[in-house]
Every structure is written in structure tokens, then in C-alpha cells.
């Protein structure tokens, strides 16, 4: 996962634009193949080709946009920028039966998230 993210960074050398309504107008006026949306999903954070505004959905939120030096070529391609998994200290099997509310690894959540950036 990290190698895909780092490869994307090297290929596209993007510049970040903060996720505001004013900036959304700006990025939608750009060449759509040069824009990637940085956003959350219900499970992780991702980069998706094109300019999107996800702030009206349950757990999908737009953080901003990356303007790339090279165009994207596959509309179905996305890049994970985080990973969530079960806590190896108190929820290794993912069943949640043994979650320790005082676990220092996951802070009692039973899951951990690693951000790739």
C-alpha cells in the first residue's frame, strides 16, 4: 500500500488545495484529469481521480484536492492513504470479545489506523 502511494506521489508530484467551497469552484474549472480528490470513506482515506465534493454523505468527506503535474489515465483507479486493521494487543482475531477499554495501542477502540502520508 505504501509503495502504491509513494509511486503516485512520484509520478504526479501534486500540490494540495484545501477543501473549501470556493476552492471546489476553482478545481472544477481545471482540467479534470489533473485533479485528485482527497477524502475519507467509511473504512479509510483515499485519493480518487477528478474533482468531487463528498461532504453530503454519511462518512465520506472531502479534505481537499491535489493538482497533479501529470494527468490520470484510469477513472477507476484510486489510491489508499490510510489503512485500518484490528488491534494486535486486544482484538487480534477481530471478534471484539476481548477489547480492553484501557488499551494504549488502540485507546480502547479495537482497531488502529495507519496514515501513509
C-alpha positions, -999 to 999 in steps of 0.1 A, spaced: 0 0 0 28 24 9 46 17 -24 15 25 -44 10 58 -25 47 67 -29 47 58 -66 16 80 -71 34 109 -53 65 105 -75 45 102 -108 21 131 -101 41 155 -79 8 170 -67 1 203 -50 -26 203 -23 -56 227 -24 -77 230 8 -113 217 7 -135 248 7 -165 256 -15 -145 284 -31 -117 260 -40 -141 234 -53 -152 260 -79 -116 265 -87 -107 228 -92 -138 220 -112 -127 247 -137 -94 229 -142 -86 200 -165 -103 172 -146 -76 147 -155 -51 168 -134 -72 168 -102 -75 141 -75 -99 144 -45 -85 136 -11 -113 122 10 -124 98 37 -146 67 32 -163 46 58 -132 25 61 -101 46 51 -88 77 34 -83 77 -3 -74 98 -34 -99 95 -62 -94 108 -98 -113 140 -106 -128 168 -85 -155 155 -61 -174 170 -32 -183 143 -8 -194 163 23 -231 154 19 -227 117 26 -226 96 58 -189 91 63 -173 103 31 -158 138 35 -136 158 11 -104 172 27 -93 189 -5 -78 183 -39 -44 175 -53 -35 191 -86 -11 168 -105 18 175 -128 7 146 -150 -29 135 -159 -46 104 -145 -55 78 -171 -78 54 -153 -110 68 -138 -114 36 -117 -80 38 -101 -78 51 -66 -50 54 -40 -54 44 -4 -38 69 20 -47 51 52 -52 16 65 -74 4 94 -70 -30 110 -76 -49 142 -56 -40 173 -29 -67 178 -29 -62 215 -66 -66 224 -86 -76 192 -62 -97 172 -90 -120 159 -113 -91 150 -142 -105 170 -142 -77 196 -148 -100 226 -116 -91 244 -113 -54 236 -96 -36 265 -111 -1 271 -77 9 285 -55 -5 257 -28 20 249 -23 8 214 -59 14 202 -72 36 230 -100 10 236 -113 11 200 -102 -24 190 -88 -10 157 -58 10 147 -53 33 117 -20 39 99 -17 70 77 6 66 47 14 103 42 
